[in-house]
Amino acid sequence: MRGTRLELRPDGLRHNARVARHKAGTSRVYAMVKADGYGHGAALVARALEAEVDGFGVAVLEEALALHQLGVERPLMLLEGFMNRDELALAAKAKLETVVHSDWQVALLERHPPSGPGLPVWLKLNTGMNRLGVPREQAASLLARLEAIPGVHPAGVMSHFACADQAEDGMSDTQLERLRETAGERPWSAANSAALCRYPQSHGDLVRPGIMLYGSSPLEGRSAAELELAVTQRLSARIIAVNQVAPGDSVGYGATWTASEATRIGVVSIGYGDGYPRHAPNGTPVAVNGVRTRLLGRVSMDMITVDLTGLDADVGSEVELWGDTVSVDEVAQACGTISYELFCQLTTRPERVIG
Ligand SMILES: Cc1ncc(COP(=O)(O)O)c(C=O)c1O
């Protein structure tokens, strides 16, 4: 066995959902499980959190239907809504809670009103992110049209923050003001993890945490540990060979690292073929037998090389890429990316185990 493992922790997910619930107060909490539960496995996350949250959010229909077929009974919010008439029919049949972000989706609902007790439909408003959402000038007429469609139950108005994670956030106040002005007395929803953690005025009727549930900090400059979030996945591998290199020797493709002194190098059974980021630079933290050390040389498809100098480690020793000793946020920072991407780009190759 190669020993490359992704340990997934349902207890950590539950702990983090309770942290989110506590911060949310009386607002409903929908856990975002899109992109296969941020790479953790949407089914595993939904099972773990079903008793902790009020609903789940996914991006696209296939993700919602997979959870529906699994027997998940909590509401499933379809964040990008239906893409065509067939998807609308499937969404209605599965009683999904759907978002509409464009006038063409409202027109489709008018032409094909859902039969049955009332499909919950949220209107997504563009409050400044300029990605998905209807323009504010059109919102009143689109809401009136939605509210007139038989078989539609207008669920409220929602929007998404562009900068809620940033310490210097110059946008959220304006975005929130615009959302509340449009929503009026209707239910509204705005908060992602960052806003849930630091912006209580934005909680509204329903909060939509994602990344914090997966044990990563949503806030610039604050660690997950400070926010009392638990680790939900630990990526590990094993040392499969050890080399001694002399001053002047280089390591790996492109010879991107050259020893300035005698160095013991561990070759580790993980690479970008497993989803470890290829652009991780020299110095990216890893832990060998629980002791922090660093990546040296370029990441290969199946292997990486790490500094074992001064460490009690040999072939077979365990190497943590992220988890308990090295946080995923540290690795993301070293790689110039975010934990979301590291989670989502793991391949099926590491063996999944439940911790
Ligand atoms: C519409 C919407 N709401 C909520 C979230 C959750 O965001 P986060 O994972 O930062 O909490 C996302 C994620 O991108 C989203 O697209």
The ligand as a Gaussian input file, in Angstrom:
#p B3LYP/6-31G(d) Opt

LIG

0 1
 C      -24.055000      31.859000      -3.036000
 C      -23.105000      31.327000      -2.033000
 N      -23.433000      31.345000      -0.730000
 C      -22.602000      30.875000       0.223000
 C      -21.362000      30.387000      -0.101000
 C      -20.453000      29.882000       1.007000
 O      -19.281000      30.643000       1.076000
 P      -18.108000      30.271000       2.120000
 O      -17.630000      28.930000       1.709000
 O      -17.099000      31.320000       1.908000
 O      -18.745000      30.269000       3.448000
 C      -20.969000      30.346000      -1.434000
 C      -19.636000      29.848000      -1.792000
 O      -18.943000      30.293000      -2.638000
 C      -21.863000      30.837000      -2.427000
 O      -21.524000      30.832000      -3.728000

